[in-house]
């Protein structure tokens, strides 16, 4: 933990990063035993202090967002994180996440698919064995930022006035892309995408966990959310993929947003995806109510019993990544809310693991 950024740069220049490279044909890295891997989401421009913060909270893993990263970037993150006594659970890439070109078959689709394939190869080469992918055609939809307990700023959704956003793009109704798309089109586009990338994921040794549509409603601005907006859609999508390397990132908060429209509640979803061997990552967060209107609350302050949810995860033997997500902003700066959420999550896990 005493290494500076200059030290890392010097090590990289000396060829230390080459030790992190493994053949693209290698098998997926073994999933570590020992239960749930609680991970802290870092900011994109994280500092050494953020890594110290993770260590002080007692987490062993961190998740890192990037945009357009390469093998050299991913390997550099890994070297830096491991030097701080931590491990990387996931490296995201917003440039190949929620790709409207792919989801809606827009100009540039083939280039985006090739970009995603290279991302998988680079992850595998850097020894990062998991990534989360989202397949929304017009972004994550929200209303003006509101507040939750104690006046803490938090994301809100009101279906009558929400807008979509992703990677600097804004999507609005009545038709975000000038026309209404059909469910059949969306399914054809998913099939075209996943049949190309799943073999690359298998060759690279990278598991893809697919995130639910946020929010999971039947349609937003002419774009159906029929694939990852309900349980049956997930089953069909996983069957189409037909790959051991394509599974589920279960954002519990998003699943709660969908309410009865999901087909199964979040506890049932955990059990069913676990039975399939497809439950790979959990976003452990809570919301005030199902659609059409909700606020992202503190983890202990929504409509779902999070103690029961943690017990369910332990009961099914979940041993993947678990993160706090969409944390409301508390007094004291960014780290306050994350410390609160991670502390609460760790306490729930200790309780559930010990059978209390």
N, C-alpha and C positions, 0 to 999 in steps of 0.2 A: 504493500500500500504506500510505500515511500517513493515509488517510481513517478516521475513527472511526465507530462505530455511529451516533452522533448526527449525523454528517455525512450518512450514508446516509439517515437518517430525514428530514433536512431536504431532501435532494435529491428524495426520493420525494414529500414534501408539495408541493414546487414543481412537480411534474408531470414529473419526469425519467423516471418509469416509463412514461409514455405512449409514449416512443420505442421501447420494447421490444414494444409491441403490434403484431400484424400481422393482417390479415383472416383470419377462420376459413376462408375458401375458398382460401387460398394453397396452393401446391404444397408438398410436403415439402421441407425444406431440403436442399441438395445434400450428399451425403456427402463429407467432405473427403478429398482424396488424401493419400498419404504414409504409409500403413501403419497399424498397430495403434495405437489411442488408449488408452494405459494411463491408468486413472482411479483415484483414491483415494476410497474410501467414507468420507464424513464422519459423525460422530455427529449425531444429530438437533439437539442444542443446540450446534452447532459454534461455536468462537470464532475470533477473528482469528488466533490462534496456529496453529490447524489449517490455515488457508489458507497461512500462512508455511511450515508443515511440508510441505505439498504442493509448494510452490515449491522448497524445499530438496532434496526428493527428485527433482526434475526431471520431475514429471508435469505435464501441461498441463490435465488434466480432473479434475473431482470429481463424485461422485454423492451426492445428498442425500436422506435419508429424511424424510418428513413424515406427518402424519395429518390428513386432512380439509383439505388446503391449497386455496387459491383463487388466482385470477390474480394478485391483489395480493401474495400470499405468494410465489408462484413468481417474479414479476417482481422482487420485492425480493431474493430469493436471487440471481437472475441479476446484478442491479446490483452487489451486494456482491462476488460471486465475480469478476466481470469487472474490478472496480476493483482486485482483488488480482492481476491478471495471469493469471487462469485462465479456463477455460470449464466450463460445466455439461454433463456427458454425460447425466445422467438425474436426474429428481426423482421419487421414489417416493411412494406414498400408501397406507399400511397399511390405511386404511379401505375401500379398494376393491381389495383384494388378498386372495386366498384367501377369497372371499365364499361361505360355506356357503349363504346364501340363494339365490345364483345357481347354484352347482354342484349343489345338491340340490333346487332348487325348493321352498324353504321360504317361510313368510310374510315379506313384505318384499322379495321378489325384484325386482319392478318398480321399487321405490324405489331399490334398490341399482344397478340397471342405469342408471337416470337419473342417479344420482350419478356413476357411472363415465363416462357420456357428458359430463357437465359437466366432469369432471376432464380429459378429452381436449381439450375446447374451451379450457379454461384453459391447459393446457400449450401448445397450438398458438398461442394468442394471445400467450403469453409468449416464443414462439420456441424452445421446447424440443421437439425433433423426435423424441424416443424415450422410451418407457417400458417397463419390465418388468412383466408380469402373471403371476400364478400362479393356478391353477384348482383348488386342493385343497379338498375338501369338509370335512375335519376337521383341518386344520392340518399343521404340520411335527412329526413324531414323534421323540422322543429319550428316552433313559434318564437316570439321574442323571449329572451331569457327571463325567467321568473325567479322565485325564491322558494325555499323549503324551510324546514325547522330553524327558528331563530333568525330568519331573514337571510339565510345562506343562499347566494346565487346558484341557480341550478337550471339545467335544460328543462324546457316544457314543450308539450305538444298539444295543440288544439286543432283538430282536423279542419276547421273552417278557415283558418288563417295561416297555416303552416307553409313553409317553403323548403325545398330540397337544397342540399349543398354537399359538394365533395371536391376536394383538391382545387379550390379556387373557383369552381363553377357553381352557379345558382340556378335552380330549377323551379319553375312556377307553373300553376295551372292557368287556364283549364287543360292545356296540352303541352307538356314540357318539351316535346320534340315535334310539335306540329301536327301530330296525328295520334290515333288510338292504335295500340298494338294488341294483337290477339295472344291468348295463352299458348296456342300452338306455335306461334313465332318464337315466344320465349323458350319453349321446350326445345325447339329445333336449334336455337342458338346455344343453349346449354350443352346439348349433345355435341354440337360441332366443336365447342371449346374443350370440354372435358375429355373427349376421345383423343384429342391431340396432346393435352398436357399431362394426363394421368401416366402414360408410359414414360414421360420424361421424369416425373416425380418418382416413379419406381426405380428408374435407372440412377437417379441422383440420390436416392435414399432419403427423400423428404416427404413427410406426411402433410397433407393439406386439410385443415379443419375449416369447414364452410360455416360462416356466420349467418344468423337469421337476418332477413330483411328488417330494417328499422325505420319506421314502425311496420309491423306485419299486418297490413290491411289489404283487402282484395285488390285495390287499384289506387294509384296516385298519379294524377295528371296524365291519364291515358296509358300508363305502364302497369300491367298486371304484376302482382307480387304473389304469383301462384306457385312458385317453386320452393323458395325458402321462407315462405310466410305461413307455413302450417306443417304439421307432422307428416301427413300423407305425401305432401310435396317432397319433403326430405327423403322419405323412403324411395319414392320413384327416382329422384335425382341420384341417390346412392346406387340404386340398381343399374341405372344407365351408365354411371361411371364404371361400375364393375371392377373396382381397383382396391387392393389392400391399403393403398396410400391416400385414399380419399375418405374423409370422415367428417366429424362434427365439432365445431367450436360452438358450444351452447352458451350464448349470451343469455343468462337467466333473466336479466332485466327486460331485454327485448321480448323474450318468450312471455313474460308476465304482461307486457304491453298488449299482446295479442289476445289475452283472455281466452274465452271459450272458442274463439275463431281458430285457435291453434290445433284443435282436435284432441289434444291431451294437455293437462296442466304441466307445470314445470317439474313436479315430482315424478309424474308418469313418464315424461320425456327423458329424464335422467335414467330411469330404470330401463326403458325400451332401448335407448341408444347404447347403454352399457351392455345389455344382452347381445346386441349386434357386434360388440367390440369396436364401436365407432365413436365413443365419447372420449375426445382427446384434450379438450381445453374448456374451462369454465370461466365466464365473466360473471363474477359474484356481486350482483348489485340488485337494488330494489326500486320499485316505482310506487306512486301513490294509488294508481287505479289502472284498469285496462283502457284501451282506446274507447271512445274518441278523444278523451282528454286525459293527460297524465303529467306528473312532475317527477323527475328523477330525484329520489329522496336519499337521505343517509341510509346506509345499509340496514340499520336497525329501526327504520321509521316508515316502511312502506306497507303494502297490504299483504305481503307474503311472509310466512313464518320462516325466517332464515335459519333458525335452529333446526327445524325439521328438514330444511333443504340440505344443510351440512350433514345431518345424520343420514340422509338418503345417499349422499355422495360416499360417505364412509361405508354404508351398508352394501353398496354395489361394488366396493373395492376400487373406486376411482383413484388412479395414480398418475394423472396427467397434470397439466399446468392449470393453476387457478390464480386469477388476478382480481384486484379491485378495479372498478371501471366507472367512468363518468362521475367522479367524486364531486359533490358540491363543494364550493369554495368557502373555507372557514377563515375566521380572523387569524392572522399570523402568517399568511402566505400559503403558497401551494403545498408545502410539505405538511402543514397541520392536518388538512383533511385526509391526506393519504396515510399519515401515521395513525389517525383515528380509525380509518377503515381497515388497514392491515392489522392493527392491534385487535380489533373486534373479530376479524376473520380468524386470526390465530387462536383467540380464546375459544371461539366456536369449534374450531378443529380439535383443539385439545379436549374439549368437553365431549365431542362426538366420538373421537378415537378412544377415549377412556371409558365409553359407555355410560356417560352421565347425562 
